[in-house]
Amino acid sequence: MGTYMLLIHGDQEAWDSMSPQEQDRIGAGHRRFREAAGEAVLEGRELASTTTATTLRSRGGARPEVTDGPFLETKEVVGGYYVITAEDLDAAIRLASLLPETAAEYASGVEIRPVVEPG
């Protein structure tokens, strides 16, 4: 059994311009995902807009510089995540494929990454 992080990527502008009906449809998709995944979901949250981000950057060992905004200026951003347990990567892929962002009409996707266990 392994632990995997599902990072949900999407277009911030598309998310910000969604109608209330589209937001409800996406929310319903996440509720269906949580129901199907059951106890495999250890944690999951939506992230606030990148306009609220604060970034710390190191400058060669000096105190980190604090800046407003995301680390990278890109169109596609991480909008949420889940931490799940799954038998293997194939099982994690099967669960992740239930997320609405894997079939959305707007630019989006889900990145699956194994979590390194402390040891």
C-alpha positions as CSV (number, residue, x, y, z in Angstrom):
1,M,0.0,0.0,0.0
2,G,1.3,3.4,-0.9
3,T,0.5,7.0,-0.3
4,Y,-0.1,9.3,-3.3
5,M,-0.7,13.0,-3.7
6,L,-3.1,14.1,-6.5
7,L,-2.4,17.6,-7.5
8,I,-5.3,19.2,-9.4
9,H,-4.0,21.6,-12.1
10,G,-6.1,24.0,-14.1
11,D,-6.4,27.4,-15.7
12,Q,-6.9,30.0,-13.0
13,E,-8.8,32.3,-15.4
14,A,-11.2,29.5,-16.4
15,W,-11.9,28.7,-12.7
16,D,-12.4,32.3,-11.9
17,S,-14.9,32.8,-14.7
18,M,-17.0,29.6,-14.1
19,S,-20.7,30.0,-13.7
20,P,-22.3,29.0,-10.4
21,Q,-23.8,26.0,-12.3
22,E,-20.4,24.9,-13.5
23,Q,-18.9,25.3,-10.0
24,D,-21.8,23.1,-8.7
25,R,-21.1,20.5,-11.3
26,I,-17.4,20.4,-10.4
27,G,-18.3,20.2,-6.7
28,A,-20.7,17.3,-7.3
29,G,-17.9,15.5,-9.2
30,H,-15.6,15.9,-6.2
31,R,-18.3,14.6,-3.9
32,R,-18.7,11.5,-6.1
33,F,-14.9,11.0,-6.1
34,R,-14.9,11.1,-2.3
35,E,-17.8,8.7,-2.1
36,A,-16.1,6.3,-4.5
37,A,-12.7,6.6,-2.9
38,G,-14.0,6.2,0.6
39,E,-11.3,5.7,3.2
40,A,-8.6,5.9,0.6
41,V,-8.9,9.7,0.9
42,L,-6.6,10.8,3.7
43,E,-6.9,14.5,3.0
44,G,-8.1,16.8,0.3
45,R,-8.8,20.5,0.0
46,E,-9.3,23.3,-2.6
47,L,-6.6,25.9,-2.5
48,A,-7.4,29.7,-2.5
49,S,-6.6,31.6,-5.6
50,T,-3.0,32.3,-6.6
51,T,-3.7,36.0,-6.0
52,T,-3.5,35.1,-2.3
53,A,-0.1,33.3,-2.6
54,T,3.1,34.3,-0.8
55,T,6.4,32.9,-1.9
56,L,9.7,32.6,0.0
57,R,12.8,32.5,-2.2
58,S,16.4,31.9,-1.0
59,R,19.1,34.1,-2.4
60,G,22.3,32.0,-1.9
61,G,22.0,31.3,1.8
62,A,20.7,34.7,2.8
63,R,17.4,35.2,4.5
64,P,14.6,34.3,2.2
65,E,13.0,37.0,0.2
66,V,9.2,37.3,0.7
67,T,7.1,38.1,-2.4
68,D,3.4,38.2,-3.1
69,G,2.1,35.8,-5.7
70,P,2.9,32.3,-6.8
71,F,6.4,30.9,-7.3
72,L,5.9,30.5,-11.0
73,E,4.0,32.8,-13.3
74,T,2.0,30.3,-15.4
75,K,-1.4,30.0,-16.8
76,E,-2.0,26.6,-15.2
77,V,-1.9,26.4,-11.4
78,V,-2.4,24.0,-8.6
79,G,-6.0,24.5,-7.4
80,G,-6.4,21.7,-5.0
81,Y,-5.1,18.3,-3.8
82,Y,-6.0,15.0,-2.3
83,V,-3.7,12.6,-0.4
84,I,-4.8,9.0,-1.0
85,T,-3.7,5.5,-0.2
86,A,-3.7,3.0,-3.0
87,E,-2.4,-0.5,-3.6
88,D,-0.1,0.7,-6.4
89,L,0.2,3.4,-9.1
90,D,-2.4,1.7,-11.3
91,A,-4.9,1.8,-8.4
92,A,-4.1,5.5,-7.8
93,I,-4.6,6.2,-11.5
94,R,-8.0,4.5,-11.4
95,L,-9.1,6.7,-8.5
96,A,-7.6,9.9,-9.9
97,S,-9.5,9.3,-13.2
98,L,-12.7,9.8,-11.3
99,L,-11.9,13.4,-10.6
100,P,-13.9,15.9,-12.8
101,E,-10.7,17.7,-13.9
102,T,-9.6,14.7,-15.9
103,A,-12.5,15.2,-18.3
104,A,-13.2,18.9,-18.0
105,E,-13.8,21.1,-21.1
106,Y,-11.3,23.7,-19.8
107,A,-7.6,23.1,-19.6
108,S,-7.0,21.0,-16.5
109,G,-5.4,17.7,-15.3
110,V,-4.3,15.7,-12.3
111,E,-0.7,15.0,-11.4
112,I,-0.1,11.8,-9.3
113,R,3.0,11.7,-7.2
114,P,4.1,9.1,-4.6
115,V,4.6,10.5,-1.2
116,V,8.0,9.6,0.3
117,E,7.4,8.0,3.7
118,P,9.7,9.2,6.5
119,G,12.3,6.8,7.4
